[in-house]
Structures are given as structure tokens and as C-alpha cells.
């Protein structure tokens, strides 16, 4: 299953238009009450925890574990909301609903798209951090 996710991820990466994932103005506005150091730490925590979140989503697919899918997607969705990243947020919402409904149809494709979008978001976060919060 992970091999399929990898192949889908590669295909999506090659077909991906250069579209910004993060609404940078909204992100900056949402963090304006925080010091740059705190925002930098928040970004670093996300970057550190991202691989575990993706791994849990892939594990839920491998095991067909709807509860793991639902809870992981729910937690990931909350984190993504802080970064004004509508596309990955909506994909995690879709995964959360699929977990609630015990529905694994197209979950592999959604996870692959989420991975591509989130990896693009990570690159944007790194640039934003360097530009505004270093």
C-alpha cells in the first residue's frame, strides 16, 4: 500500500501546478500577537511532528483502522488550521469524515494528495519562517 501511495505522490508532484498552499497574509495576521521566536518554534514543532502524522495516516490505511484515521486526521486538521493552509486542511477534514463513516474509498488518493500539498506547504513555511520569524 505504501508503494502505491509513493507512486501516486510522485505522479501528483509532477502534475502539480505551482500554487501557493499557505495564505501568507492570513498566516502573518493570525500570528501577529506572538513574538517571532514563538512563531518560529510553532513552525519547528510542526516540521518535527509532520512525519509522524503522515506515518499514522498511512498506518491507518494499511490496517484499515478507521478510528486511527479519524483521530489522526482530526488532530492534523487542527494544526493545519493555524497555518492558513486551506487545501491540506480540507483534505484532512475529508479523511476525518471518511474515518467517521468507516469508508476507505479513495483514502489512498487523498493521503497522497495531502502528502504532496503538505510537503509544498512545508517549503513555504520554511521560507516564511526565514523571511519573517528568524
C-alpha positions as CSV (number, residue, x, y, z in Angstrom):
1,X,0.0,0.0,0.0
2,X,2.8,2.4,0.8
3,X,4.4,1.7,-2.6
4,X,1.1,2.8,-4.2
5,X,1.0,6.0,-2.1
6,X,4.6,6.7,-3.2
7,X,3.7,6.3,-6.8
8,X,0.6,8.4,-6.6
9,X,2.6,11.0,-4.7
10,X,5.2,11.1,-7.5
11,X,2.5,11.5,-10.2
12,X,0.8,14.3,-8.3
13,X,4.1,16.0,-7.7
14,X,4.8,16.0,-11.5
15,X,1.3,17.2,-12.3
16,X,1.1,19.8,-9.5
17,X,0.7,23.4,-10.6
18,X,2.8,25.9,-8.8
19,X,0.1,27.1,-6.5
20,X,0.7,28.6,-3.0
21,X,-0.7,26.4,-0.3
22,X,-0.5,28.9,2.5
23,X,-2.4,32.2,2.6
24,X,0.7,34.1,3.8
25,X,-1.2,37.3,4.7
26,X,-3.7,35.3,6.8
27,X,-0.9,33.4,8.5
28,X,1.0,36.5,9.3
29,X,-2.2,38.2,10.7
30,X,-3.1,35.1,12.8
31,X,0.4,35.1,14.4
32,X,0.8,38.9,14.8
33,X,0.2,38.7,18.6
34,X,3.2,36.4,19.0
35,X,6.9,37.1,19.1
36,X,8.9,35.9,16.1
37,X,10.6,33.4,18.3
38,X,7.4,31.8,19.4
39,X,6.1,31.6,15.8
40,X,9.4,30.1,14.8
41,X,9.0,27.4,17.5
42,X,5.5,26.7,16.4
43,X,6.7,26.1,12.8
44,X,9.6,24.0,14.1
45,X,7.2,21.8,16.1
46,X,5.0,21.3,13.1
47,X,8.0,20.3,10.9
48,X,9.2,17.9,13.6
49,X,5.8,16.2,14.1
50,X,4.7,16.1,10.4
51,X,6.4,12.8,9.6
52,X,4.7,11.1,12.5
53,X,1.3,12.4,11.4
54,X,1.7,11.2,7.9
55,X,3.0,7.8,9.1
56,X,-0.1,7.4,11.3
57,X,-2.4,8.2,8.4
58,X,-0.6,5.7,6.2
59,X,-0.7,3.1,9.0
60,X,-4.5,3.7,9.3
61,X,-4.8,2.8,5.6
62,X,-2.5,-0.2,5.9
63,X,-4.5,-1.6,8.9
64,X,-7.9,-0.3,7.7
65,X,-8.2,1.3,11.1
66,X,-11.0,3.9,10.9
67,X,-10.5,5.2,14.4
68,X,-6.8,5.9,13.8
69,X,-7.7,7.6,10.5
70,X,-10.3,9.7,12.2
71,X,-8.3,10.8,15.2
72,X,-5.1,11.4,13.3
73,X,-6.9,13.4,10.6
74,X,-8.7,15.4,13.3
75,X,-5.5,16.4,15.1
76,X,-3.7,17.1,11.9
77,X,-6.6,19.3,10.7
78,X,-6.3,21.4,13.8
79,X,-2.7,22.0,13.3
80,X,-3.1,22.9,9.6
81,X,-5.8,25.5,10.5
82,X,-3.1,27.5,12.3
83,X,-1.1,27.9,9.1
84,X,-3.9,29.2,6.9
85,X,-3.5,26.2,4.6
86,X,-6.9,25.6,3.1
87,X,-6.1,22.7,0.7
88,X,-4.4,20.4,3.2
89,X,-6.9,21.4,5.9
90,X,-9.8,20.3,3.7
91,X,-8.1,17.1,2.8
92,X,-7.7,16.2,6.5
93,X,-11.3,17.1,7.0
94,X,-12.3,14.7,4.3
95,X,-10.1,12.0,5.8
96,X,-11.7,12.6,9.2
97,X,-15.2,12.2,7.8
98,X,-14.1,9.0,6.0
99,X,-12.9,7.7,9.3
100,X,-16.2,8.6,11.0
101,X,-18.1,6.8,8.2
102,X,-15.8,3.8,8.2
103,X,-15.2,4.5,4.4
104,X,-11.8,3.8,2.9
105,X,-12.8,4.5,-0.7
106,X,-10.1,6.8,-2.3
107,X,-8.4,7.3,1.1
108,X,-5.1,6.3,-0.5
109,X,-5.5,9.1,-3.1
110,X,-6.5,11.6,-0.5
111,X,-3.5,10.8,1.6
112,X,-1.2,11.0,-1.5
113,X,-2.6,14.5,-2.3
114,X,-2.3,15.6,1.3
115,X,1.3,14.5,1.3
116,X,2.1,16.5,-1.9
117,X,0.3,19.6,-0.7
118,X,1.7,19.4,2.8
119,X,5.3,19.0,1.5
120,X,4.7,22.1,-0.6
121,X,3.4,23.8,2.5
122,X,6.5,22.8,4.4
123,X,8.7,24.5,1.8
124,X,6.5,27.6,2.1
125,X,6.7,27.5,5.9
126,X,10.4,27.3,5.8
127,X,10.6,30.4,3.5
128,X,8.1,32.3,5.6
129,X,10.0,31.4,8.8
130,X,13.3,32.6,7.3
131,X,11.7,35.8,5.9
132,X,9.6,36.8,8.9
133,X,10.4,34.8,12.0
134,X,14.1,34.2,12.2
